[in-house]
């Protein structure tokens, strides 16, 4: 008895079926991309913001450390 995985692999071996599945999935992929597009940009800007905040904190800590050595 074949498993579901083997049946799916056998089903997708046909090039025509593979193309049809891709054509059916394209609109769904576009809808998902359009929904998460804004969130992806927000995530990128958030990461950049965190990077610069961490750099600023590191700079301030090094400056405080340097000043304490002078005293």
N, CA, C and O atoms as a Tripos MOL2 file, in Angstrom:
@<TRIPOS>MOLECULE
protein
  284   283    71     0     0
PROTEIN
NO_CHARGES

@<TRIPOS>ATOM
      1 N           0.8440   -1.1830    0.0000 N.3       1 UNK1
      2 CA          0.0000    0.0000    0.0000 C.3       1 UNK1
      3 C           0.8880    1.2450    0.0000 C.2       1 UNK1
      4 O           1.8180    1.3530    0.7980 O.2       1 UNK1
      5 N           0.5930    2.1710   -0.8930 N.am      2 UNK2
      6 CA          1.3950    3.3820   -1.0180 C.3       2 UNK2
      7 C           0.9960    4.3910    0.0510 C.2       2 UNK2
      8 O          -0.1660    4.4930    0.4460 O.2       2 UNK2
      9 N           1.9910    5.1200    0.4960 N.am      3 UNK3
     10 CA          1.6960    6.1860    1.4480 C.3       3 UNK3
     11 C           1.1890    7.4080    0.6870 C.2       3 UNK3
     12 O           1.2780    7.4750   -0.5390 O.2       3 UNK3
     13 N           0.6660    8.3540    1.4240 N.am      4 UNK4
     14 CA          0.1570    9.5860    0.8080 C.3       4 UNK4
     15 C           1.2890   10.3330    0.1260 C.2       4 UNK4
     16 O           1.1090   10.9110   -0.9460 O.2       4 UNK4
     17 N           2.4440   10.3150    0.7480 N.am      5 UNK5
     18 CA          3.6110   11.0030    0.1770 C.3       5 UNK5
     19 C           3.9790   10.4060   -1.1740 C.2       5 UNK5
     20 O           4.2060   11.1350   -2.1400 O.2       5 UNK5
     21 N           4.0360    9.0960   -1.2380 N.am      6 UNK6
     22 CA          4.3760    8.4300   -2.5010 C.3       6 UNK6
     23 C           3.3280    8.6990   -3.5740 C.2       6 UNK6
     24 O           3.6650    8.8790   -4.7450 O.2       6 UNK6
     25 N           2.0720    8.7250   -3.1810 N.am      7 UNK7
     26 CA          1.0010    9.0080   -4.1320 C.3       7 UNK7
     27 C           1.1180   10.4240   -4.6740 C.2       7 UNK7
     28 O           0.9440   10.6480   -5.8720 O.2       7 UNK7
     29 N           1.4130   11.3830   -3.7970 N.am      8 UNK8
     30 CA          1.5690   12.7770   -4.2380 C.3       8 UNK8
     31 C           2.7740   12.9370   -5.1530 C.2       8 UNK8
     32 O           2.6960   13.6380   -6.1620 O.2       8 UNK8
     33 N           3.8640   12.3080   -4.8210 N.am      9 UNK9
     34 CA          5.0650   12.3870   -5.6630 C.3       9 UNK9
     35 C           4.7880   11.7830   -7.0350 C.2       9 UNK9
     36 O           5.1930   12.3360   -8.0570 O.2       9 UNK9
     37 N           4.1070   10.6610   -7.0510 N.am     10 UNK10
     38 CA          3.7670   10.0270   -8.3220 C.3      10 UNK10
     39 C           2.8150   10.9090   -9.1330 C.2      10 UNK10
     40 O           2.9300   11.0020  -10.3550 O.2      10 UNK10
     41 N           1.8860   11.5460   -8.4490 N.am     11 UNK11
     42 CA          0.9220   12.4320   -9.1100 C.3      11 UNK11
     43 C           1.6140   13.6380   -9.7280 C.2      11 UNK11
     44 O           1.2530   14.0660  -10.8240 O.2      11 UNK11
     45 N           2.6130   14.1910   -9.0290 N.am     12 UNK12
     46 CA          3.2890   15.3940   -9.5040 C.3      12 UNK12
     47 C           4.4310   15.1130  -10.4830 C.2      12 UNK12
     48 O           5.1010   16.0460  -10.9250 O.2      12 UNK12
     49 N           4.6580   13.8680  -10.8210 N.am     13 UNK13
     50 CA          5.6970   13.5380  -11.7990 C.3      13 UNK13
     51 C           5.3200   14.0270  -13.1960 C.2      13 UNK13
     52 O           6.1930   14.3280  -14.0090 O.2      13 UNK13
     53 N           4.0330   14.1030  -13.4680 N.am     14 UNK14
     54 CA          3.5620   14.5540  -14.7710 C.3      14 UNK14
     55 C           3.7850   16.0620  -14.8880 C.2      14 UNK14
     56 O           3.3740   16.8240  -14.0120 O.2      14 UNK14
     57 N           4.4330   16.4900  -15.9690 N.am     15 UNK15
     58 CA          4.7810   17.9070  -16.1600 C.3      15 UNK15
     59 C           3.5390   18.7780  -16.3360 C.2      15 UNK15
     60 O           3.5110   19.9110  -15.8560 O.2      15 UNK15
     61 N           2.5150   18.2670  -17.0150 N.am     16 UNK16
     62 CA          1.2910   19.0470  -17.2200 C.3      16 UNK16
     63 C           0.5800   19.3170  -15.8970 C.2      16 UNK16
     64 O           0.0940   20.4220  -15.6590 O.2      16 UNK16
     65 N           0.5260   18.3270  -15.0640 N.am     17 UNK17
     66 CA         -0.1190   18.4980  -13.7570 C.3      17 UNK17
     67 C           0.6790   19.4770  -12.9130 C.2      17 UNK17
     68 O           0.0990   20.3030  -12.2090 O.2      17 UNK17
     69 N           1.9990   19.3940  -12.9750 N.am     18 UNK18
     70 CA          2.8490   20.3090  -12.2210 C.3      18 UNK18
     71 C           2.6170   21.7540  -12.6680 C.2      18 UNK18
     72 O           2.5450   22.6560  -11.8340 O.2      18 UNK18
     73 N           2.5010   21.9750  -13.9750 N.am     19 UNK19
     74 CA          2.2300   23.3220  -14.4920 C.3      19 UNK19
     75 C           0.8560   23.8170  -14.0440 C.2      19 UNK19
     76 O           0.6970   24.9840  -13.6850 O.2      19 UNK19
     77 N          -0.1330   22.9230  -14.0690 N.am     20 UNK20
     78 CA         -1.4800   23.3090  -13.6360 C.3      20 UNK20
     79 C          -1.5000   23.6890  -12.1590 C.2      20 UNK20
     80 O          -2.1620   24.6520  -11.7710 O.2      20 UNK20
     81 N          -0.7840   22.9440  -11.3480 N.am     21 UNK21
     82 CA         -0.7230   23.2580   -9.9170 C.3      21 UNK21
     83 C          -0.0510   24.6090   -9.7040 C.2      21 UNK21
     84 O          -0.4930   25.3940   -8.8650 O.2      21 UNK21
     85 N           1.0070   24.8870  -10.4520 N.am     22 UNK22
     86 CA          1.6780   26.1890  -10.3470 C.3      22 UNK22
     87 C           0.7470   27.3180  -10.7460 C.2      22 UNK22
     88 O           0.7230   28.3610  -10.0920 O.2      22 UNK22
     89 N          -0.0250   27.1230  -11.8150 N.am     23 UNK23
     90 CA         -0.9570   28.1610  -12.2650 C.3      23 UNK23
     91 C          -2.0600   28.4050  -11.2390 C.2      23 UNK23
     92 O          -2.5060   29.5390  -11.0640 O.2      23 UNK23
     93 N          -2.4940   27.3620  -10.5730 N.am     24 UNK24
     94 CA         -3.5240   27.5160   -9.5440 C.3      24 UNK24
     95 C          -2.9570   28.2220   -8.3210 C.2      24 UNK24
     96 O          -3.6580   28.9990   -7.6730 O.2      24 UNK24
     97 N          -1.7010   27.9610   -8.0030 N.am     25 UNK25
     98 CA         -1.0980   28.5330   -6.7980 C.3      25 UNK25
     99 C          -0.6400   29.9770   -6.9780 C.2      25 UNK25
    100 O          -0.4750   30.6840   -5.9840 O.2      25 UNK25
    101 N          -0.4300   30.4400   -8.2130 N.am     26 UNK26
    102 CA          0.0580   31.8030   -8.4410 C.3      26 UNK26
    103 C          -0.8560   32.8700   -7.8450 C.2      26 UNK26
    104 O          -0.3580   33.7560   -7.1500 O.2      26 UNK26
    105 N          -2.1690   32.8320   -8.0820 N.am     27 UNK27
    106 CA         -3.0230   33.8680   -7.4700 C.3      27 UNK27
    107 C          -2.9960   33.8180   -5.9420 C.2      27 UNK27
    108 O          -3.0330   34.8570   -5.2820 O.2      27 UNK27
    109 N          -2.9340   32.6270   -5.3930 N.am     28 UNK28
    110 CA         -2.8760   32.4960   -3.9410 C.3      28 UNK28
    111 C          -1.5810   33.0790   -3.4040 C.2      28 UNK28
    112 O          -1.5820   33.7510   -2.3730 O.2      28 UNK28
    113 N          -0.4860   32.8290   -4.0870 N.am     29 UNK29
    114 CA          0.8020   33.3780   -3.6570 C.3      29 UNK29
    115 C           0.7980   34.8960   -3.7560 C.2      29 UNK29
    116 O           1.3490   35.5690   -2.8850 O.2      29 UNK29
    117 N           0.1900   35.4440   -4.7920 N.am     30 UNK30
    118 CA          0.1000   36.8990   -4.9250 C.3      30 UNK30
    119 C          -0.7400   37.5120   -3.8140 C.2      30 UNK30
    120 O          -0.3950   38.5700   -3.2870 O.2      30 UNK30
    121 N          -1.8230   36.8680   -3.4590 N.am     31 UNK31
    122 CA         -2.6730   37.3740   -2.3790 C.3      31 UNK31
    123 C          -1.9070   37.3730   -1.0640 C.2      31 UNK31
    124 O          -1.9480   38.3560   -0.3230 O.2      31 UNK31
    125 N          -1.2170   36.2910   -0.7700 N.am     32 UNK32
    126 CA         -0.4420   36.2050    0.4730 C.3      32 UNK32
    127 C           0.6620   37.2500    0.4770 C.2      32 UNK32
    128 O           0.8850   37.9040    1.4960 O.2      32 UNK32
    129 N           1.3510   37.4200   -0.6350 N.am     33 UNK33
    130 CA          2.4280   38.4120   -0.7170 C.3      33 UNK33
    131 C           1.8850   39.8170   -0.5050 C.2      33 UNK33
    132 O           2.4840   40.6070    0.2250 O.2      33 UNK33
    133 N           0.7660   40.1370   -1.1280 N.am     34 UNK34
    134 CA          0.1840   41.4670   -0.9670 C.3      34 UNK34
    135 C          -0.2640   41.7220    0.4700 C.2      34 UNK34
    136 O          -0.2300   42.8600    0.9360 O.2      34 UNK34
    137 N          -0.6760   40.6860    1.1620 N.am     35 UNK35
    138 CA         -1.1100   40.8500    2.5500 C.3      35 UNK35
    139 C           0.0690   41.0710    3.4950 C.2      35 UNK35
    140 O          -0.0470   41.8420    4.4480 O.2      35 UNK35
    141 N           1.1930   40.4140    3.2520 N.am     36 UNK36
    142 CA          2.3140   40.5240    4.1910 C.3      36 UNK36
    143 C           3.3800   41.5110    3.7430 C.2      36 UNK36
    144 O           4.3750   41.6980    4.4420 O.2      36 UNK36
    145 N           3.1940   42.1440    2.5940 N.am     37 UNK37
    146 CA          4.1710   43.0870    2.0440 C.3      37 UNK37
    147 C           4.4890   44.2000    3.0340 C.2      37 UNK37
    148 O           5.6580   44.4830    3.2950 O.2      37 UNK37
    149 N           3.4660   44.8280    3.5800 N.am     38 UNK38
    150 CA          3.6510   45.9200    4.5330 C.3      38 UNK38
    151 C           4.3750   45.4340    5.7880 C.2      38 UNK38
    152 O           5.2610   46.1200    6.2990 O.2      38 UNK38
    153 N           4.0080   44.2760    6.2770 N.am     39 UNK39
    154 CA          4.6230   43.7520    7.4890 C.3      39 UNK39
    155 C           6.1000   43.4110    7.2650 C.2      39 UNK39
    156 O           6.9160   43.5540    8.1760 O.2      39 UNK39
    157 N           6.4390   42.9670    6.0690 N.am     40 UNK40
    158 CA          7.8470   42.6990    5.7620 C.3      40 UNK40
    159 C           8.6630   43.9840    5.8030 C.2      40 UNK40
    160 O           9.7720   43.9930    6.3370 O.2      40 UNK40
    161 N           8.1250   45.0790    5.2420 N.am     41 UNK41
    162 CA          8.8230   46.3590    5.2950 C.3      41 UNK41
    163 C           8.9370   46.8600    6.7280 C.2      41 UNK41
    164 O           9.9830   47.3780    7.1210 O.2      41 UNK41
    165 N           7.8740   46.7110    7.5110 N.am     42 UNK42
    166 CA          7.9310   47.1240    8.9120 C.3      42 UNK42
    167 C           8.9920   46.3350    9.6710 C.2      42 UNK42
    168 O           9.7140   46.8930   10.4970 O.2      42 UNK42
    169 N           9.0840   45.0580    9.3950 N.am     43 UNK43
    170 CA         10.0920   44.2260   10.0420 C.3      43 UNK43
    171 C          11.5010   44.6730    9.6620 C.2      43 UNK43
    172 O          12.3900   44.6980   10.5130 O.2      43 UNK43
    173 N          11.7120   45.0190    8.4120 N.am     44 UNK44
    174 CA         13.0320   45.5030    7.9740 C.3      44 UNK44
    175 C          13.3970   46.8090    8.6660 C.2      44 UNK44
    176 O          14.5180   46.9600    9.1520 O.2      44 UNK44
    177 N          12.4620   47.7530    8.7140 N.am     45 UNK45
    178 CA         12.7440   49.0280    9.3720 C.3      45 UNK45
    179 C          12.9510   48.8470   10.8750 C.2      45 UNK45
    180 O          13.7810   49.5310   11.4740 O.2      45 UNK45
    181 N          12.2080   47.9410   11.4780 N.am     46 UNK46
    182 CA         12.3740   47.6580   12.9010 C.3      46 UNK46
    183 C          13.7770   47.1120   13.1720 C.2      46 UNK46
    184 O          14.4240   47.5060   14.1410 O.2      46 UNK46
    185 N          14.2400   46.2080   12.3170 N.am     47 UNK47
    186 CA         15.5840   45.6540   12.4930 C.3      47 UNK47
    187 C          16.6550   46.7180   12.3160 C.2      47 UNK47
    188 O          17.6280   46.7450   13.0700 O.2      47 UNK47
    189 N          16.4920   47.5930   11.3360 N.am     48 UNK48
    190 CA         17.4450   48.6910   11.1630 C.3      48 UNK48
    191 C          17.4380   49.6160   12.3760 C.2      48 UNK48
    192 O          18.4930   50.0430   12.8450 O.2      48 UNK48
    193 N          16.2520   49.9220   12.8760 N.am     49 UNK49
    194 CA         16.1260   50.7710   14.0510 C.3      49 UNK49
    195 C          16.8310   50.1410   15.2490 C.2      49 UNK49
    196 O          17.5660   50.8250   15.9610 O.2      49 UNK49
    197 N          16.6210   48.8640   15.4750 N.am     50 UNK50
    198 CA         17.2820   48.1750   16.5850 C.3      50 UNK50
    199 C          18.7960   48.1600   16.4080 C.2      50 UNK50
    200 O          19.5330   48.3340   17.3780 O.2      50 UNK50
    201 N          19.2600   47.9570   15.1990 N.am     51 UNK51
    202 CA         20.6920   47.9540   14.9300 C.3      51 UNK51
    203 C          21.3100   49.2950   15.3110 C.2      51 UNK51
    204 O          22.3450   49.3320   15.9760 O.2      51 UNK51
    205 N          20.6840   50.3980   14.8940 N.am     52 UNK52
    206 CA         21.2270   51.7170   15.2070 C.3      52 UNK52
    207 C          21.1190   52.0380   16.6950 C.2      52 UNK52
    208 O          21.9990   52.7010   17.2440 O.2      52 UNK52
    209 N          20.0700   51.5850   17.3480 N.am     53 UNK53
    210 CA         19.9430   51.7870   18.7950 C.3      53 UNK53
    211 C          21.0540   51.0340   19.5240 C.2      53 UNK53
    212 O          21.6570   51.5730   20.4520 O.2      53 UNK53
    213 N          21.3240   49.8160   19.1210 N.am     54 UNK54
    214 CA         22.3870   49.0330   19.7620 C.3      54 UNK54
    215 C          23.7410   49.6820   19.5190 C.2      54 UNK54
    216 O          24.5790   49.7130   20.4210 O.2      54 UNK54
    217 N          23.9700   50.2000   18.3180 N.am     55 UNK55
    218 CA         25.2240   50.9120   18.0540 C.3      55 UNK55
    219 C          25.3500   52.1570   18.9270 C.2      55 UNK55
    220 O          26.4340   52.4470   19.4340 O.2      55 UNK55
    221 N          24.2610   52.8910   19.1070 N.am     56 UNK56
    222 CA         24.2960   54.0870   19.9420 C.3      56 UNK56
    223 C          24.5860   53.7230   21.3920 C.2      56 UNK56
    224 O          25.3680   54.4040   22.0550 O.2      56 UNK56
    225 N          23.9780   52.6770   21.8820 N.am     57 UNK57
    226 CA         24.2230   52.2350   23.2580 C.3      57 UNK57
    227 C          25.6740   51.7940   23.4180 C.2      57 UNK57
    228 O          26.3110   52.1170   24.4210 O.2      57 UNK57
    229 N          26.1990   51.0680   22.4490 N.am     58 UNK58
    230 CA         27.5980   50.6520   22.4970 C.3      58 UNK58
    231 C          28.5250   51.8600   22.5080 C.2      58 UNK58
    232 O          29.4900   51.8900   23.2720 O.2      58 UNK58
    233 N          28.2470   52.8470   21.6770 N.am     59 UNK59
    234 CA         29.0420   54.0670   21.6400 C.3      59 UNK59
    235 C          29.0020   54.7800   22.9910 C.2      59 UNK59
    236 O          30.0370   55.2240   23.4890 O.2      59 UNK59
    237 N          27.8160   54.8920   23.5830 N.am     60 UNK60
    238 CA         27.6970   55.5550   24.8840 C.3      60 UNK60
    239 C          28.4340   54.7840   25.9750 C.2      60 UNK60
    240 O          29.0840   55.3880   26.8280 O.2      60 UNK60
    241 N          28.3400   53.4740   25.9550 N.am     61 UNK61
    242 CA         29.0400   52.6710   26.9590 C.3      61 UNK61
    243 C          30.5510   52.8000   26.8140 C.2      61 UNK61
    244 O          31.2630   52.9050   27.8120 O.2      61 UNK61
    245 N          31.0410   52.7930   25.5890 N.am     62 UNK62
    246 CA         32.4790   52.9630   25.3820 C.3      62 UNK62
    247 C          32.9310   54.3520   25.8210 C.2      62 UNK62
    248 O          34.0190   54.5070   26.3760 O.2      62 UNK62
    249 N          32.1120   55.3410   25.5780 N.am     63 UNK63
    250 CA         32.4410   56.7050   25.9900 C.3      63 UNK63
    251 C          32.4760   56.8280   27.5160 C.2      63 UNK63
    252 O          33.3690   57.4690   28.0700 O.2      63 UNK63
    253 N          31.5100   56.2160   28.1870 N.am     64 UNK64
    254 CA         31.4870   56.2380   29.6540 C.3      64 UNK64
    255 C          32.6860   55.4770   30.2010 C.2      64 UNK64
    256 O          33.3160   55.9180   31.1630 O.2      64 UNK64
    257 N          33.0010   54.3460   29.6000 N.am     65 UNK65
    258 CA         34.1390   53.5460   30.0410 C.3      65 UNK65
    259 C          35.4450   54.3240   29.8610 C.2      65 UNK65
    260 O          36.3160   54.2780   30.7290 O.2      65 UNK65
    261 N          35.5840   55.0240   28.7620 N.am     66 UNK66
    262 CA         36.7880   55.8090   28.4990 C.3      66 UNK66
    263 C          36.9010   56.9660   29.4960 C.2      66 UNK66
    264 O          37.9980   57.2700   29.9640 O.2      66 UNK66
    265 N          35.7890   57.6060   29.8210 N.am     67 UNK67
    266 CA         35.8120   58.7200   30.7710 C.3      67 UNK67
    267 C          36.1420   58.2450   32.1810 C.2      67 UNK67
    268 O          36.8240   58.9460   32.9290 O.2      67 UNK67
    269 N          35.6620   57.0590   32.5470 N.am     68 UNK68
    270 CA         35.9390   56.5640   33.8930 C.3      68 UNK68
    271 C          37.4140   56.1770   34.0450 C.2      68 UNK68
    272 O          37.9510   56.2360   35.1510 O.2      68 UNK68
    273 N          38.0730   55.7860   32.9550 N.am     69 UNK69
    274 CA         39.4950   55.4600   33.0240 C.3      69 UNK69
    275 C          40.3350   56.7200   33.2170 C.2      69 UNK69
    276 O          41.4080   56.6680   33.8190 O.2      69 UNK69
    277 N          39.8490   57.8480   32.7090 N.am     70 UNK70
    278 CA         40.5900   59.0960   32.8480 C.3      70 UNK70
    279 C          40.5460   59.6260   34.2740 C.2      70 UNK70
    280 O          41.4590   60.3310   34.7020 O.2      70 UNK70
    281 N          39.4950   59.2940   35.0090 N.am     71 UNK71
    282 CA         39.3760   59.7880   36.3870 C.3      71 UNK71
    283 C          40.1940   58.9650   37.2840 C.2      71 UNK71
    284 O          40.2320   59.2160   38.4880 O.2      71 UNK71
@<TRIPOS>BOND
     1     1     2 1
     2     2     3 1
     3     3     4 2
     4     3     5 am
     5     5     6 1
     6     6     7 1
     7     7     8 2
     8     7     9 am
     9     9    10 1
    10    10    11 1
    11    11    12 2
    12    11    13 am
    13    13    14 1
    14    14    15 1
    15    15    16 2
    16    15    17 am
    17    17    18 1
    18    18    19 1
    19    19    20 2
    20    19    21 am
    21    21    22 1
    22    22    23 1
    23    23    24 2
    24    23    25 am
    25    25    26 1
    26    26    27 1
    27    27    28 2
    28    27    29 am
    29    29    30 1
    30    30    31 1
    31    31    32 2
    32    31    33 am
    33    33    34 1
    34    34    35 1
    35    35    36 2
    36    35    37 am
    37    37    38 1
    38    38    39 1
    39    39    40 2
    40    39    41 am
    41    41    42 1
    42    42    43 1
    43    43    44 2
    44    43    45 am
    45    45    46 1
    46    46    47 1
    47    47    48 2
    48    47    49 am
    49    49    50 1
    50    50    51 1
    51    51    52 2
    52    51    53 am
    53    53    54 1
    54    54    55 1
    55    55    56 2
    56    55    57 am
    57    57    58 1
    58    58    59 1
    59    59    60 2
    60    59    61 am
    61    61    62 1
    62    62    63 1
    63    63    64 2
    64    63    65 am
    65    65    66 1
    66    66    67 1
    67    67    68 2
    68    67    69 am
    69    69    70 1
    70    70    71 1
    71    71    72 2
    72    71    73 am
    73    73    74 1
    74    74    75 1
    75    75    76 2
    76    75    77 am
    77    77    78 1
    78    78    79 1
    79    79    80 2
    80    79    81 am
    81    81    82 1
    82    82    83 1
    83    83    84 2
    84    83    85 am
    85    85    86 1
    86    86    87 1
    87    87    88 2
    88    87    89 am
    89    89    90 1
    90    90    91 1
    91    91    92 2
    92    91    93 am
    93    93    94 1
    94    94    95 1
    95    95    96 2
    96    95    97 am
    97    97    98 1
    98    98    99 1
    99    99   100 2
   100    99   101 am
   101   101   102 1
   102   102   103 1
   103   103   104 2
   104   103   105 am
   105   105   106 1
   106   106   107 1
   107   107   108 2
   108   107   109 am
   109   109   110 1
   110   110   111 1
   111   111   112 2
   112   111   113 am
   113   113   114 1
   114   114   115 1
   115   115   116 2
   116   115   117 am
   117   117   118 1
   118   118   119 1
   119   119   120 2
   120   119   121 am
   121   121   122 1
   122   122   123 1
   123   123   124 2
   124   123   125 am
   125   125   126 1
   126   126   127 1
   127   127   128 2
   128   127   129 am
   129   129   130 1
   130   130   131 1
   131   131   132 2
   132   131   133 am
   133   133   134 1
   134   134   135 1
   135   135   136 2
   136   135   137 am
   137   137   138 1
   138   138   139 1
   139   139   140 2
   140   139   141 am
   141   141   142 1
   142   142   143 1
   143   143   144 2
   144   143   145 am
   145   145   146 1
   146   146   147 1
   147   147   148 2
   148   147   149 am
   149   149   150 1
   150   150   151 1
   151   151   152 2
   152   151   153 am
   153   153   154 1
   154   154   155 1
   155   155   156 2
   156   155   157 am
   157   157   158 1
   158   158   159 1
   159   159   160 2
   160   159   161 am
   161   161   162 1
   162   162   163 1
   163   163   164 2
   164   163   165 am
   165   165   166 1
   166   166   167 1
   167   167   168 2
   168   167   169 am
   169   169   170 1
   170   170   171 1
   171   171   172 2
   172   171   173 am
   173   173   174 1
   174   174   175 1
   175   175   176 2
   176   175   177 am
   177   177   178 1
   178   178   179 1
   179   179   180 2
   180   179   181 am
   181   181   182 1
   182   182   183 1
   183   183   184 2
   184   183   185 am
   185   185   186 1
   186   186   187 1
   187   187   188 2
   188   187   189 am
   189   189   190 1
   190   190   191 1
   191   191   192 2
   192   191   193 am
   193   193   194 1
   194   194   195 1
   195   195   196 2
   196   195   197 am
   197   197   198 1
   198   198   199 1
   199   199   200 2
   200   199   201 am
   201   201   202 1
   202   202   203 1
   203   203   204 2
   204   203   205 am
   205   205   206 1
   206   206   207 1
   207   207   208 2
   208   207   209 am
   209   209   210 1
   210   210   211 1
   211   211   212 2
   212   211   213 am
   213   213   214 1
   214   214   215 1
   215   215   216 2
   216   215   217 am
   217   217   218 1
   218   218   219 1
   219   219   220 2
   220   219   221 am
   221   221   222 1
   222   222   223 1
   223   223   224 2
   224   223   225 am
   225   225   226 1
   226   226   227 1
   227   227   228 2
   228   227   229 am
   229   229   230 1
   230   230   231 1
   231   231   232 2
   232   231   233 am
   233   233   234 1
   234   234   235 1
   235   235   236 2
   236   235   237 am
   237   237   238 1
   238   238   239 1
   239   239   240 2
   240   239   241 am
   241   241   242 1
   242   242   243 1
   243   243   244 2
   244   243   245 am
   245   245   246 1
   246   246   247 1
   247   247   248 2
   248   247   249 am
   249   249   250 1
   250   250   251 1
   251   251   252 2
   252   251   253 am
   253   253   254 1
   254   254   255 1
   255   255   256 2
   256   255   257 am
   257   257   258 1
   258   258   259 1
   259   259   260 2
   260   259   261 am
   261   261   262 1
   262   262   263 1
   263   263   264 2
   264   263   265 am
   265   265   266 1
   266   266   267 1
   267   267   268 2
   268   267   269 am
   269   269   270 1
   270   270   271 1
   271   271   272 2
   272   271   273 am
   273   273   274 1
   274   274   275 1
   275   275   276 2
   276   275   277 am
   277   277   278 1
   278   278   279 1
   279   279   280 2
   280   279   281 am
   281   281   282 1
   282   282   283 1
   283   283   284 2
@<TRIPOS>SUBSTRUCTURE
     1 UNK1         2 RESIDUE 1 A UNK
     2 UNK2         6 RESIDUE 1 A UNK
     3 UNK3        10 RESIDUE 1 A UNK
     4 UNK4        14 RESIDUE 1 A UNK
     5 UNK5        18 RESIDUE 1 A UNK
     6 UNK6        22 RESIDUE 1 A UNK
     7 UNK7        26 RESIDUE 1 A UNK
     8 UNK8        30 RESIDUE 1 A UNK
     9 UNK9        34 RESIDUE 1 A UNK
    10 UNK10       38 RESIDUE 1 A UNK
    11 UNK11       42 RESIDUE 1 A UNK
    12 UNK12       46 RESIDUE 1 A UNK
    13 UNK13       50 RESIDUE 1 A UNK
    14 UNK14       54 RESIDUE 1 A UNK
    15 UNK15       58 RESIDUE 1 A UNK
    16 UNK16       62 RESIDUE 1 A UNK
    17 UNK17       66 RESIDUE 1 A UNK
    18 UNK18       70 RESIDUE 1 A UNK
    19 UNK19       74 RESIDUE 1 A UNK
    20 UNK20       78 RESIDUE 1 A UNK
    21 UNK21       82 RESIDUE 1 A UNK
    22 UNK22       86 RESIDUE 1 A UNK
    23 UNK23       90 RESIDUE 1 A UNK
    24 UNK24       94 RESIDUE 1 A UNK
    25 UNK25       98 RESIDUE 1 A UNK
    26 UNK26      102 RESIDUE 1 A UNK
    27 UNK27      106 RESIDUE 1 A UNK
    28 UNK28      110 RESIDUE 1 A UNK
    29 UNK29      114 RESIDUE 1 A UNK
    30 UNK30      118 RESIDUE 1 A UNK
    31 UNK31      122 RESIDUE 1 A UNK
    32 UNK32      126 RESIDUE 1 A UNK
    33 UNK33      130 RESIDUE 1 A UNK
    34 UNK34      134 RESIDUE 1 A UNK
    35 UNK35      138 RESIDUE 1 A UNK
    36 UNK36      142 RESIDUE 1 A UNK
    37 UNK37      146 RESIDUE 1 A UNK
    38 UNK38      150 RESIDUE 1 A UNK
    39 UNK39      154 RESIDUE 1 A UNK
    40 UNK40      158 RESIDUE 1 A UNK
    41 UNK41      162 RESIDUE 1 A UNK
    42 UNK42      166 RESIDUE 1 A UNK
    43 UNK43      170 RESIDUE 1 A UNK
    44 UNK44      174 RESIDUE 1 A UNK
    45 UNK45      178 RESIDUE 1 A UNK
    46 UNK46      182 RESIDUE 1 A UNK
    47 UNK47      186 RESIDUE 1 A UNK
    48 UNK48      190 RESIDUE 1 A UNK
    49 UNK49      194 RESIDUE 1 A UNK
    50 UNK50      198 RESIDUE 1 A UNK
    51 UNK51      202 RESIDUE 1 A UNK
    52 UNK52      206 RESIDUE 1 A UNK
    53 UNK53      210 RESIDUE 1 A UNK
    54 UNK54      214 RESIDUE 1 A UNK
    55 UNK55      218 RESIDUE 1 A UNK
    56 UNK56      222 RESIDUE 1 A UNK
    57 UNK57      226 RESIDUE 1 A UNK
    58 UNK58      230 RESIDUE 1 A UNK
    59 UNK59      234 RESIDUE 1 A UNK
    60 UNK60      238 RESIDUE 1 A UNK
    61 UNK61      242 RESIDUE 1 A UNK
    62 UNK62      246 RESIDUE 1 A UNK
    63 UNK63      250 RESIDUE 1 A UNK
    64 UNK64      254 RESIDUE 1 A UNK
    65 UNK65      258 RESIDUE 1 A UNK
    66 UNK66      262 RESIDUE 1 A UNK
    67 UNK67      266 RESIDUE 1 A UNK
    68 UNK68      270 RESIDUE 1 A UNK
    69 UNK69      274 RESIDUE 1 A UNK
    70 UNK70      278 RESIDUE 1 A UNK
    71 UNK71      282 RESIDUE 1 A UNK
